[in-house]
Amino acid sequence: MSSAKGSVVWNSAATWQATFTVNGVKVIYSASMSKAMSKFDVNMATVTYKDADNDFTGVTNWHGLIGDKTINIKLDNGVVITGSLNSAIADANNVNGSGSWTSKAVNDGK
């Protein structure tokens, strides 16, 4: 397994986005959640994966635990996103949903 560093940000009550740089490419997972949650962010997240060429493509379902101090998300394709929340949230929540991967060159300025 390989890993890369990045971040996770809460976008709205039921969406979040994870961004990592893998082999010089920025990969972004935009996800929806099964239930609304309070704001959370992770500045130092880790993504663990098997195959950089195939793991960060398409739509993938996920499940995991967010809160009270950590995030641990497992995607159906074997990718795992973990990290410590910047600020603790009231409760740990078992959540699930789906998301899609996009990618772009790190030096494209966006």
Biopython code that builds the backbone (N, CA, C, O; Angstrom):
import numpy as np
from Bio.PDB.StructureBuilder import StructureBuilder

atoms = [
    (1, "MET", "N", (0.838, -1.186, 0.000)),
    (1, "MET", "CA", (0.000, 0.000, 0.000)),
    (1, "MET", "C", (0.882, 1.247, 0.000)),
    (1, "MET", "O", (1.946, 1.283, 0.617)),
    (2, "SER", "N", (0.408, 2.255, -0.704)),
    (2, "SER", "CA", (1.088, 3.550, -0.745)),
    (2, "SER", "C", (0.217, 4.580, -0.048)),
    (2, "SER", "O", (-0.968, 4.343, 0.186)),
    (3, "SER", "N", (0.808, 5.735, 0.285)),
    (3, "SER", "CA", (0.017, 6.777, 0.940)),
    (3, "SER", "C", (0.466, 8.151, 0.474)),
    (3, "SER", "O", (1.561, 8.320, -0.063)),
    (4, "ALA", "N", (-0.405, 9.128, 0.692)),
    (4, "ALA", "CA", (-0.110, 10.522, 0.362)),
    (4, "ALA", "C", (-0.812, 11.408, 1.378)),
    (4, "ALA", "O", (-1.787, 11.000, 2.009)),
    (5, "LYS", "N", (-0.306, 12.621, 1.528)),
    (5, "LYS", "CA", (-0.879, 13.587, 2.474)),
    (5, "LYS", "C", (-1.794, 14.563, 1.747)),
    (5, "LYS", "O", (-1.653, 14.801, 0.548)),
    (6, "GLY", "N", (-2.741, 15.124, 2.509)),
    (6, "GLY", "CA", (-3.653, 16.097, 1.945)),
    (6, "GLY", "C", (-4.566, 16.664, 3.001)),
    (6, "GLY", "O", (-4.187, 16.769, 4.168)),
    (7, "SER", "N", (-5.782, 17.034, 2.595)),
    (7, "SER", "CA", (-6.734, 17.647, 3.517)),
    (7, "SER", "C", (-8.152, 17.184, 3.205)),
    (7, "SER", "O", (-8.449, 16.691, 2.117)),
    (8, "VAL", "N", (-9.015, 17.361, 4.206)),
    (8, "VAL", "CA", (-10.446, 17.082, 4.056)),
    (8, "VAL", "C", (-11.183, 18.314, 4.556)),
    (8, "VAL", "O", (-10.882, 18.827, 5.633)),
    (9, "VAL", "N", (-12.147, 18.790, 3.777)),
    (9, "VAL", "CA", (-12.938, 19.950, 4.190)),
    (9, "VAL", "C", (-14.423, 19.654, 4.067)),
    (9, "VAL", "O", (-14.871, 18.995, 3.128)),
    (10, "TRP", "N", (-15.167, 20.152, 5.029)),
    (10, "TRP", "CA", (-16.621, 20.087, 5.051)),
    (10, "TRP", "C", (-17.112, 21.177, 4.118)),
    (10, "TRP", "O", (-16.691, 22.327, 4.244)),
    (11, "ASN", "N", (-18.005, 20.840, 3.171)),
    (11, "ASN", "CA", (-18.528, 21.834, 2.239)),
    (11, "ASN", "C", (-19.901, 22.337, 2.626)),
    (11, "ASN", "O", (-20.207, 23.518, 2.460)),
    (12, "SER", "N", (-20.730, 21.445, 3.142)),
    (12, "SER", "CA", (-22.083, 21.795, 3.575)),
    (12, "SER", "C", (-22.535, 20.713, 4.547)),
    (12, "SER", "O", (-21.772, 19.796, 4.853)),
    (13, "ALA", "N", (-23.745, 20.810, 5.025)),
    (13, "ALA", "CA", (-24.228, 19.868, 6.042)),
    (13, "ALA", "C", (-24.080, 18.406, 5.632)),
    (13, "ALA", "O", (-23.923, 17.542, 6.495)),
    (14, "ALA", "N", (-24.127, 18.114, 4.339)),
    (14, "ALA", "CA", (-24.071, 16.717, 3.917)),
    (14, "ALA", "C", (-23.071, 16.461, 2.793)),
    (14, "ALA", "O", (-23.218, 15.484, 2.057)),
    (15, "THR", "N", (-22.049, 17.323, 2.642)),
    (15, "THR", "CA", (-21.014, 17.087, 1.634)),
    (15, "THR", "C", (-19.638, 17.439, 2.188)),
    (15, "THR", "O", (-19.506, 18.306, 3.052)),
    (16, "TRP", "N", (-18.616, 16.753, 1.677)),
    (16, "TRP", "CA", (-17.234, 17.027, 2.045)),
    (16, "TRP", "C", (-16.334, 16.749, 0.851)),
    (16, "TRP", "O", (-16.744, 16.106, -0.115)),
    (17, "GLN", "N", (-15.102, 17.242, 0.931)),
    (17, "GLN", "CA", (-14.161, 17.059, -0.163)),
    (17, "GLN", "C", (-12.771, 16.776, 0.395)),
    (17, "GLN", "O", (-12.317, 17.441, 1.326)),
    (18, "ALA", "N", (-12.104, 15.781, -0.183)),
    (18, "ALA", "CA", (-10.737, 15.429, 0.197)),
    (18, "ALA", "C", (-9.815, 15.710, -0.986)),
    (18, "ALA", "O", (-10.148, 15.398, -2.129)),
    (19, "THR", "N", (-8.656, 16.301, -0.705)),
    (19, "THR", "CA", (-7.695, 16.643, -1.755)),
    (19, "THR", "C", (-6.315, 16.124, -1.364)),
    (19, "THR", "O", (-5.843, 16.365, -0.253)),
    (20, "PHE", "N", (-5.677, 15.413, -2.282)),
    (20, "PHE", "CA", (-4.357, 14.841, -2.045)),
    (20, "PHE", "C", (-3.498, 15.036, -3.286)),
    (20, "PHE", "O", (-4.023, 15.175, -4.391)),
    (21, "THR", "N", (-2.187, 15.046, -3.110)),
    (21, "THR", "CA", (-1.270, 15.053, -4.248)),
    (21, "THR", "C", (-0.604, 13.690, -4.318)),
    (21, "THR", "O", (0.105, 13.279, -3.400)),
    (22, "VAL", "N", (-0.846, 12.992, -5.431)),
    (22, "VAL", "CA", (-0.346, 11.633, -5.628)),
    (22, "VAL", "C", (0.483, 11.607, -6.917)),
    (22, "VAL", "O", (-0.047, 11.830, -8.006)),
    (23, "ASN", "N", (1.765, 11.339, -6.788)),
    (23, "ASN", "CA", (2.661, 11.259, -7.948)),
    (23, "ASN", "C", (2.570, 12.499, -8.834)),
    (23, "ASN", "O", (2.548, 12.385, -10.060)),
    (24, "GLY", "N", (2.518, 13.673, -8.224)),
    (24, "GLY", "CA", (2.487, 14.925, -8.965)),
    (24, "GLY", "C", (1.128, 15.313, -9.526)),
    (24, "GLY", "O", (1.027, 16.273, -10.291)),
    (25, "VAL", "N", (0.088, 14.584, -9.159)),
    (25, "VAL", "CA", (-1.265, 14.876, -9.628)),
    (25, "VAL", "C", (-2.152, 15.157, -8.424)),
    (25, "VAL", "O", (-2.135, 14.415, -7.442)),
    (26, "LYS", "N", (-2.931, 16.241, -8.509)),
    (26, "LYS", "CA", (-3.892, 16.541, -7.451)),
    (26, "LYS", "C", (-5.139, 15.701, -7.702)),
    (26, "LYS", "O", (-5.763, 15.806, -8.758)),
    (27, "VAL", "N", (-5.504, 14.861, -6.720)),
    (27, "VAL", "CA", (-6.720, 14.042, -6.814)),
    (27, "VAL", "C", (-7.720, 14.558, -5.783)),
    (27, "VAL", "O", (-7.364, 14.823, -4.635)),
    (28, "ILE", "N", (-8.965, 14.694, -6.205)),
    (28, "ILE", "CA", (-10.001, 15.293, -5.372)),
    (28, "ILE", "C", (-11.193, 14.348, -5.322)),
    (28, "ILE", "O", (-11.718, 13.937, -6.357)),
    (29, "TYR", "N", (-11.615, 14.010, -4.106)),
    (29, "TYR", "CA", (-12.794, 13.166, -3.900)),
    (29, "TYR", "C", (-13.901, 14.048, -3.337)),
    (29, "TYR", "O", (-13.790, 14.540, -2.214)),
    (30, "SER", "N", (-14.954, 14.249, -4.098)),
    (30, "SER", "CA", (-16.103, 15.060, -3.680)),
    (30, "SER", "C", (-17.223, 14.115, -3.299)),
    (30, "SER", "O", (-17.702, 13.341, -4.127)),
    (31, "ALA", "N", (-17.650, 14.179, -2.021)),
    (31, "ALA", "CA", (-18.551, 13.158, -1.484)),
    (31, "ALA", "C", (-19.808, 13.751, -0.866)),
    (31, "ALA", "O", (-19.814, 14.867, -0.346)),
    (32, "SER", "N", (-20.872, 12.959, -0.945)),
    (32, "SER", "CA", (-22.103, 13.271, -0.221)),
    (32, "SER", "C", (-22.229, 12.294, 0.941)),
    (32, "SER", "O", (-21.700, 11.183, 0.891)),
    (33, "MET", "N", (-22.942, 12.721, 2.000)),
    (33, "MET", "CA", (-23.101, 11.901, 3.210)),
    (33, "MET", "C", (-24.552, 11.493, 3.405)),
    (33, "MET", "O", (-25.472, 12.146, 2.913)),
    (34, "SER", "N", (-24.732, 10.413, 4.122)),
    (34, "SER", "CA", (-26.066, 9.884, 4.404)),
    (34, "SER", "C", (-26.841, 10.736, 5.395)),
    (34, "SER", "O", (-28.065, 10.635, 5.473)),
    (35, "LYS", "N", (-26.139, 11.576, 6.155)),
    (35, "LYS", "CA", (-26.821, 12.443, 7.108)),
    (35, "LYS", "C", (-26.046, 13.738, 7.273)),
    (35, "LYS", "O", (-24.839, 13.791, 7.038)),
    (36, "ALA", "N", (-26.754, 14.777, 7.676)),
    (36, "ALA", "CA", (-26.120, 16.075, 7.879)),
    (36, "ALA", "C", (-25.236, 16.032, 9.118)),
    (36, "ALA", "O", (-25.546, 15.354, 10.098)),
    (37, "MET", "N", (-24.130, 16.770, 9.056)),
    (37, "MET", "CA", (-23.190, 16.832, 10.178)),
    (37, "MET", "C", (-22.726, 18.256, 10.389)),
    (37, "MET", "O", (-22.826, 19.096, 9.495)),
    (38, "SER", "N", (-22.212, 18.523, 11.591)),
    (38, "SER", "CA", (-21.585, 19.799, 11.892)),
    (38, "SER", "C", (-20.299, 19.921, 11.094)),
    (38, "SER", "O", (-19.748, 18.927, 10.621)),
    (39, "LYS", "N", (-19.829, 21.147, 10.952)),
    (39, "LYS", "CA", (-18.603, 21.414, 10.204)),
    (39, "LYS", "C", (-17.418, 20.652, 10.792)),
    (39, "LYS", "O", (-17.256, 20.567, 12.010)),
    (40, "PHE", "N", (-16.588, 20.098, 9.895)),
    (40, "PHE", "CA", (-15.344, 19.446, 10.290)),
    (40, "PHE", "C", (-14.298, 19.678, 9.205)),
    (40, "PHE", "O", (-14.634, 19.824, 8.030)),
    (41, "ASP", "N", (-13.035, 19.709, 9.605)),
    (41, "ASP", "CA", (-11.918, 19.861, 8.679)),
    (41, "ASP", "C", (-10.733, 19.062, 9.194)),
    (41, "ASP", "O", (-10.574, 18.870, 10.399)),
    (42, "VAL", "N", (-9.904, 18.600, 8.269)),
    (42, "VAL", "CA", (-8.673, 17.885, 8.595)),
    (42, "VAL", "C", (-7.557, 18.477, 7.742)),
    (42, "VAL", "O", (-7.556, 18.304, 6.523)),
    (43, "ASN", "N", (-6.615, 19.167, 8.359)),
    (43, "ASN", "CA", (-5.503, 19.756, 7.599)),
    (43, "ASN", "C", (-4.447, 18.733, 7.224)),
    (43, "ASN", "O", (-3.783, 18.881, 6.199)),
    (44, "MET", "N", (-4.280, 17.698, 8.038)),
    (44, "MET", "CA", (-3.236, 16.698, 7.805)),
    (44, "MET", "C", (-3.872, 15.314, 7.632)),
    (44, "MET", "O", (-3.758, 14.455, 8.507)),
    (45, "ALA", "N", (-4.533, 15.113, 6.510)),
    (45, "ALA", "CA", (-5.175, 13.826, 6.217)),
    (45, "ALA", "C", (-4.196, 12.935, 5.450)),
    (45, "ALA", "O", (-3.250, 13.412, 4.823)),
    (46, "THR", "N", (-4.451, 11.634, 5.520)),
    (46, "THR", "CA", (-3.659, 10.647, 4.783)),
    (46, "THR", "C", (-4.591, 9.790, 3.947)),
    (46, "THR", "O", (-5.626, 9.339, 4.437)),
    (47, "VAL", "N", (-4.237, 9.563, 2.695)),
    (47, "VAL", "CA", (-4.962, 8.611, 1.857)),
    (47, "VAL", "C", (-4.038, 7.415, 1.625)),
    (47, "VAL", "O", (-2.862, 7.580, 1.297)),
    (48, "THR", "N", (-4.580, 6.226, 1.797)),
    (48, "THR", "CA", (-3.841, 4.989, 1.571)),
    (48, "THR", "C", (-4.493, 4.282, 0.387)),
    (48, "THR", "O", (-5.716, 4.164, 0.329)),
    (49, "TYR", "N", (-3.676, 3.812, -0.555)),
    (49, "TYR", "CA", (-4.194, 3.250, -1.801)),
    (49, "TYR", "C", (-3.258, 2.169, -2.332)),
    (49, "TYR", "O", (-2.123, 2.032, -1.876)),
    (50, "LYS", "N", (-3.756, 1.398, -3.309)),
    (50, "LYS", "CA", (-2.955, 0.344, -3.930)),
    (50, "LYS", "C", (-2.388, 0.772, -5.280)),
    (50, "LYS", "O", (-1.213, 0.544, -5.567)),
    (51, "ASP", "N", (-3.231, 1.394, -6.109)),
    (51, "ASP", "CA", (-2.869, 1.653, -7.500)),
    (51, "ASP", "C", (-3.224, 3.087, -7.878)),
    (51, "ASP", "O", (-4.392, 3.399, -8.111)),
    (52, "ALA", "N", (-2.221, 3.956, -7.939)),
    (52, "ALA", "CA", (-2.452, 5.381, -8.212)),
    (52, "ALA", "C", (-3.130, 5.604, -9.560)),
    (52, "ALA", "O", (-3.854, 6.587, -9.723)),
    (53, "ASP", "N", (-2.915, 4.727, -10.516)),
    (53, "ASP", "CA", (-3.502, 4.913, -11.841)),
    (53, "ASP", "C", (-4.984, 4.551, -11.894)),
    (53, "ASP", "O", (-5.703, 5.051, -12.758)),
    (54, "ASN", "N", (-5.453, 3.695, -10.990)),
    (54, "ASN", "CA", (-6.834, 3.218, -11.064)),
    (54, "ASN", "C", (-7.706, 3.537, -9.858)),
    (54, "ASN", "O", (-8.931, 3.554, -9.980)),
    (55, "ASP", "N", (-7.113, 3.789, -8.702)),
    (55, "ASP", "CA", (-7.904, 3.990, -7.483)),
    (55, "ASP", "C", (-8.590, 5.343, -7.421)),
    (55, "ASP", "O", (-9.563, 5.491, -6.681)),
    (56, "PHE", "N", (-8.125, 6.334, -8.165)),
    (56, "PHE", "CA", (-8.646, 7.695, -8.061)),
    (56, "PHE", "C", (-9.467, 8.091, -9.285)),
    (56, "PHE", "O", (-9.322, 9.196, -9.808)),
    (57, "THR", "N", (-10.328, 7.184, -9.734)),
    (57, "THR", "CA", (-11.176, 7.454, -10.895)),
    (57, "THR", "C", (-12.617, 7.040, -10.600)),
    (57, "THR", "O", (-12.862, 6.144, -9.792)),
    (58, "GLY", "N", (-13.552, 7.693, -11.254)),
    (58, "GLY", "CA", (-14.949, 7.291, -11.222)),
    (58, "GLY", "C", (-15.676, 7.609, -9.932)),
    (58, "GLY", "O", (-15.221, 8.402, -9.108)),
    (59, "VAL", "N", (-16.823, 6.962, -9.786)),
    (59, "VAL", "CA", (-17.698, 7.121, -8.622)),
    (59, "VAL", "C", (-17.503, 5.921, -7.711)),
    (59, "VAL", "O", (-17.473, 4.782, -8.175)),
    (60, "THR", "N", (-17.369, 6.175, -6.406)),
    (60, "THR", "CA", (-17.133, 5.112, -5.432)),
    (60, "THR", "C", (-17.959, 5.360, -4.174)),
    (60, "THR", "O", (-17.987, 6.479, -3.660)),
    (61, "ASN", "N", (-18.629, 4.329, -3.678)),
    (61, "ASN", "CA", (-19.334, 4.430, -2.399)),
    (61, "ASN", "C", (-18.319, 4.371, -1.262)),
    (61, "ASN", "O", (-17.203, 3.884, -1.438)),
    (62, "TRP", "N", (-18.717, 4.870, -0.102)),
    (62, "TRP", "CA", (-17.834, 4.878, 1.066)),
    (62, "TRP", "C", (-18.644, 4.701, 2.338)),
    (62, "TRP", "O", (-19.860, 4.890, 2.351)),
    (63, "HIS", "N", (-17.944, 4.334, 3.415)),
    (63, "HIS", "CA", (-18.542, 4.259, 4.755)),
    (63, "HIS", "C", (-17.446, 4.547, 5.768)),
    (63, "HIS", "O", (-16.262, 4.366, 5.485)),
    (64, "GLY", "N", (-17.847, 4.994, 6.939)),
    (64, "GLY", "CA", (-16.829, 5.249, 7.943)),
    (64, "GLY", "C", (-17.326, 6.016, 9.134)),
    (64, "GLY", "O", (-18.527, 6.161, 9.360)),
    (65, "LEU", "N", (-16.365, 6.506, 9.895)),
    (65, "LEU", "CA", (-16.628, 7.208, 11.145)),
    (65, "LEU", "C", (-16.017, 8.604, 11.063)),
    (65, "LEU", "O", (-14.844, 8.763, 10.728)),
    (66, "ILE", "N", (-16.839, 9.618, 11.376)),
    (66, "ILE", "CA", (-16.358, 10.993, 11.442)),
    (66, "ILE", "C", (-16.644, 11.510, 12.843)),
    (66, "ILE", "O", (-17.800, 11.550, 13.263)),
    (67, "GLY", "N", (-15.600, 11.908, 13.574)),
    (67, "GLY", "CA", (-15.750, 12.441, 14.928)),
    (67, "GLY", "C", (-15.390, 11.400, 15.958)),
    (67, "GLY", "O", (-15.175, 10.244, 15.593)),
    (68, "ASP", "N", (-15.318, 11.730, 17.160)),
    (68, "ASP", "CA", (-15.374, 13.085, 17.667)),
    (68, "ASP", "C", (-14.056, 13.822, 17.452)),
    (68, "ASP", "O", (-14.026, 15.052, 17.434)),
    (69, "LYS", "N", (-12.944, 13.057, 17.285)),
    (69, "LYS", "CA", (-11.644, 13.695, 17.068)),
    (69, "LYS", "C", (-10.941, 13.232, 15.801)),
    (69, "LYS", "O", (-9.925, 13.813, 15.418)),
    (70, "THR", "N", (-11.459, 12.198, 15.143)),
    (70, "THR", "CA", (-10.788, 11.640, 13.963)),
    (70, "THR", "C", (-11.771, 11.390, 12.826)),
    (70, "THR", "O", (-12.988, 11.455, 12.997)),
    (71, "ILE", "N", (-11.204, 11.105, 11.673)),
    (71, "ILE", "CA", (-11.974, 10.683, 10.507)),
    (71, "ILE", "C", (-11.339, 9.393, 10.000)),
    (71, "ILE", "O", (-10.116, 9.284, 9.919)),
    (72, "ASN", "N", (-12.181, 8.415, 9.658)),
    (72, "ASN", "CA", (-11.700, 7.145, 9.129)),
    (72, "ASN", "C", (-12.723, 6.682, 8.092)),
    (72, "ASN", "O", (-13.768, 6.128, 8.433)),
    (73, "ILE", "N", (-12.405, 6.919, 6.831)),
    (73, "ILE", "CA", (-13.319, 6.655, 5.722)),
    (73, "ILE", "C", (-12.744, 5.546, 4.854)),
    (73, "ILE", "O", (-11.572, 5.586, 4.479)),
    (74, "LYS", "N", (-13.573, 4.555, 4.535)),
    (74, "LYS", "CA", (-13.155, 3.453, 3.676)),
    (74, "LYS", "C", (-14.018, 3.463, 2.417)),
    (74, "LYS", "O", (-15.244, 3.367, 2.484)),
    (75, "LEU", "N", (-13.351, 3.580, 1.267)),
    (75, "LEU", "CA", (-14.045, 3.532, -0.004)),
    (75, "LEU", "C", (-14.164, 2.092, -0.464)),
    (75, "LEU", "O", (-13.328, 1.256, -0.122)),
    (76, "ASP", "N", (-15.204, 1.795, -1.241)),
    (76, "ASP", "CA", (-15.435, 0.434, -1.701)),
    (76, "ASP", "C", (-14.301, -0.115, -2.565)),
    (76, "ASP", "O", (-14.166, -1.331, -2.699)),
    (77, "ASN", "N", (-13.480, 0.764, -3.156)),
    (77, "ASN", "CA", (-12.376, 0.290, -3.987)),
    (77, "ASN", "C", (-11.093, 0.051, -3.186)),
    (77, "ASN", "O", (-10.044, -0.218, -3.771)),
    (78, "GLY", "N", (-11.166, 0.147, -1.847)),
    (78, "GLY", "CA", (-10.018, -0.135, -0.994)),
    (78, "GLY", "C", (-9.255, 1.092, -0.525)),
    (78, "GLY", "O", (-8.395, 0.972, 0.348)),
    (79, "VAL", "N", (-9.534, 2.258, -1.069)),
    (79, "VAL", "CA", (-8.875, 3.490, -0.630)),
    (79, "VAL", "C", (-9.358, 3.835, 0.772)),
    (79, "VAL", "O", (-10.541, 3.678, 1.075)),
    (80, "VAL", "N", (-8.448, 4.308, 1.636)),
    (80, "VAL", "CA", (-8.783, 4.689, 3.009)),
    (80, "VAL", "C", (-8.297, 6.121, 3.244)),
    (80, "VAL", "O", (-7.166, 6.465, 2.900)),
    (81, "ILE", "N", (-9.166, 6.952, 3.835)),
    (81, "ILE", "CA", (-8.832, 8.331, 4.180)),
    (81, "ILE", "C", (-8.921, 8.461, 5.694)),
    (81, "ILE", "O", (-9.955, 8.158, 6.289)),
    (82, "THR", "N", (-7.821, 8.918, 6.323)),
    (82, "THR", "CA", (-7.778, 9.050, 7.779)),
    (82, "THR", "C", (-7.170, 10.392, 8.178)),
    (82, "THR", "O", (-6.513, 11.057, 7.377)),
    (83, "GLY", "N", (-7.399, 10.768, 9.415)),
    (83, "GLY", "CA", (-6.768, 11.961, 9.947)),
    (83, "GLY", "C", (-7.402, 12.406, 11.241)),
    (83, "GLY", "O", (-8.430, 11.875, 11.661)),
    (84, "SER", "N", (-6.777, 13.391, 11.872)),
    (84, "SER", "CA", (-7.296, 13.986, 13.106)),
    (84, "SER", "C", (-8.034, 15.266, 12.746)),
    (84, "SER", "O", (-7.524, 16.093, 11.991)),
    (85, "LEU", "N", (-9.238, 15.427, 13.289)),
    (85, "LEU", "CA", (-10.004, 16.641, 13.042)),
    (85, "LEU", "C", (-9.280, 17.843, 13.637)),
    (85, "LEU", "O", (-8.671, 17.743, 14.702)),
    (86, "ASN", "N", (-9.346, 18.981, 12.947)),
    (86, "ASN", "CA", (-8.724, 20.206, 13.471)),
    (86, "ASN", "C", (-9.341, 20.595, 14.805)),
    (86, "ASN", "O", (-8.638, 21.043, 15.711)),
    (87, "SER", "N", (-10.652, 20.424, 14.928)),
    (87, "SER", "CA", (-11.387, 20.673, 16.173)),
    (87, "SER", "C", (-12.343, 19.521, 16.396)),
    (87, "SER", "O", (-12.994, 19.062, 15.458)),
    (88, "ALA", "N", (-12.432, 19.056, 17.615)),
    (88, "ALA", "CA", (-13.349, 17.957, 17.929)),
    (88, "ALA", "C", (-14.787, 18.386, 17.660)),
    (88, "ALA", "O", (-15.141, 19.554, 17.818)),
    (89, "ILE", "N", (-15.613, 17.419, 17.251)),
    (89, "ILE", "CA", (-17.043, 17.670, 17.101)),
    (89, "ILE", "C", (-17.772, 16.888, 18.191)),
    (89, "ILE", "O", (-17.201, 15.987, 18.805)),
    (90, "ALA", "N", (-19.019, 17.234, 18.424)),
    (90, "ALA", "CA", (-19.761, 16.719, 19.581)),
    (90, "ALA", "C", (-19.806, 15.197, 19.660)),
    (90, "ALA", "O", (-19.585, 14.632, 20.731)),
    (91, "ASP", "N", (-20.084, 14.534, 18.561)),
    (91, "ASP", "CA", (-20.267, 13.084, 18.584)),
    (91, "ASP", "C", (-19.564, 12.429, 17.416)),
    (91, "ASP", "O", (-19.354, 13.050, 16.374)),
    (92, "ALA", "N", (-19.200, 11.167, 17.599)),
    (92, "ALA", "CA", (-18.716, 10.360, 16.480)),
    (92, "ALA", "C", (-19.937, 9.879, 15.703)),
    (92, "ALA", "O", (-20.931, 9.460, 16.296)),
    (93, "ASN", "N", (-19.859, 9.942, 14.380)),
    (93, "ASN", "CA", (-20.983, 9.570, 13.529)),
    (93, "ASN", "C", (-20.576, 8.507, 12.532)),
    (93, "ASN", "O", (-19.620, 8.691, 11.779)),
    (94, "ASN", "N", (-21.302, 7.384, 12.521)),
    (94, "ASN", "CA", (-21.144, 6.394, 11.466)),
    (94, "ASN", "C", (-21.937, 6.900, 10.279)),
    (94, "ASN", "O", (-23.151, 7.080, 10.366)),
    (95, "VAL", "N", (-21.253, 7.128, 9.172)),
    (95, "VAL", "CA", (-21.894, 7.696, 7.991)),
    (95, "VAL", "C", (-21.466, 6.925, 6.755)),
    (95, "VAL", "O", (-20.500, 6.163, 6.785)),
    (96, "ASN", "N", (-22.190, 7.130, 5.676)),
    (96, "ASN", "CA", (-21.841, 6.534, 4.392)),
    (96, "ASN", "C", (-22.333, 7.449, 3.294)),
    (96, "ASN", "O", (-23.007, 8.447, 3.552)),
    (97, "GLY", "N", (-21.996, 7.106, 2.090)),
    (97, "GLY", "CA", (-22.426, 7.903, 0.954)),
    (97, "GLY", "C", (-21.681, 7.500, -0.290)),
    (97, "GLY", "O", (-21.186, 6.378, -0.398)),
    (98, "SER", "N", (-21.604, 8.419, -1.229)),
    (98, "SER", "CA", (-20.871, 8.168, -2.460)),
    (98, "SER", "C", (-20.138, 9.432, -2.857)),
    (98, "SER", "O", (-20.452, 10.526, -2.388)),
    (99, "GLY", "N", (-19.165, 9.266, -3.720)),
    (99, "GLY", "CA", (-18.393, 10.406, -4.181)),
    (99, "GLY", "C", (-17.732, 10.109, -5.499)),
    (99, "GLY", "O", (-17.705, 8.967, -5.957)),
    (100, "SER", "N", (-17.196, 11.153, -6.107)),
    (100, "SER", "CA", (-16.522, 10.983, -7.389)),
    (100, "SER", "C", (-15.138, 11.608, -7.340)),
    (100, "SER", "O", (-14.915, 12.618, -6.672)),
    (101, "TRP", "N", (-14.222, 10.991, -8.056)),
    (101, "TRP", "CA", (-12.841, 11.456, -8.147)),
    (101, "TRP", "C", (-12.650, 12.327, -9.371)),
    (101, "TRP", "O", (-13.176, 12.034, -10.445)),
    (102, "THR", "N", (-11.893, 13.401, -9.203)),
    (102, "THR", "CA", (-11.390, 14.183, -10.335)),
    (102, "THR", "C", (-9.901, 14.378, -10.095)),
    (102, "THR", "O", (-9.425, 14.227, -8.970)),
    (103, "SER", "N", (-9.169, 14.710, -11.142)),
    (103, "SER", "CA", (-7.735, 14.922, -10.984)),
    (103, "SER", "C", (-7.274, 16.017, -11.925)),
    (103, "SER", "O", (-7.902, 16.283, -12.950)),
    (104, "LYS", "N", (-6.157, 16.652, -11.558)),
    (104, "LYS", "CA", (-5.531, 17.657, -12.412)),
    (104, "LYS", "C", (-4.068, 17.777, -12.035)),
    (104, "LYS", "O", (-3.666, 17.465, -10.914)),
    (105, "ALA", "N", (-3.290, 18.231, -12.986)),
    (105, "ALA", "CA", (-1.860, 18.417, -12.738)),
    (105, "ALA", "C", (-1.678, 19.446, -11.643)),
    (105, "ALA", "O", (-2.405, 20.439, -11.615)),
    (106, "VAL", "N", (-0.732, 19.241, -10.739)),
    (106, "VAL", "CA", (-0.499, 20.151, -9.618)),
    (106, "VAL", "C", (-0.134, 21.530, -10.115)),
    (106, "VAL", "O", (-0.522, 22.513, -9.483)),
    (107, "ASN", "N", (0.586, 21.657, -11.204)),
    (107, "ASN", "CA", (1.070, 22.949, -11.669)),
    (107, "ASN", "C", (0.107, 23.674, -12.610)),
    (107, "ASN", "O", (0.524, 24.608, -13.296)),
    (108, "ASP", "N", (-1.181, 23.271, -12.665)),
    (108, "ASP", "CA", (-2.090, 23.949, -13.594)),
    (108, "ASP", "C", (-2.655, 25.245, -13.018)),
    (108, "ASP", "O", (-3.431, 25.922, -13.691)),
    (109, "GLY", "N", (-2.281, 25.609, -11.778)),
    (109, "GLY", "CA", (-2.664, 26.886, -11.205)),
    (109, "GLY", "C", (-4.058, 26.948, -10.631)),
    (109, "GLY", "O", (-4.517, 28.032, -10.270)),
    (110, "LYS", "N", (-4.744, 25.838, -10.534)),
    (110, "LYS", "CA", (-6.113, 25.833, -10.009)),
    (110, "LYS", "C", (-6.242, 24.940, -8.818)),
    (110, "LYS", "O", (-7.328, 24.819, -8.251)),
]
sb = StructureBuilder()
sb.init_structure("model")
sb.init_model(0)
sb.init_chain("A")
sb.init_seg("    ")
for serial, (resi, resn, name, xyz) in enumerate(atoms, 1):
    if name == "N":
        sb.init_residue(resn, " ", resi, " ")
    sb.init_atom(name, np.array(xyz, "f"), 0.0, 1.0, " ", f" {name:<3s}", serial, name[0])
structure = sb.get_structure()
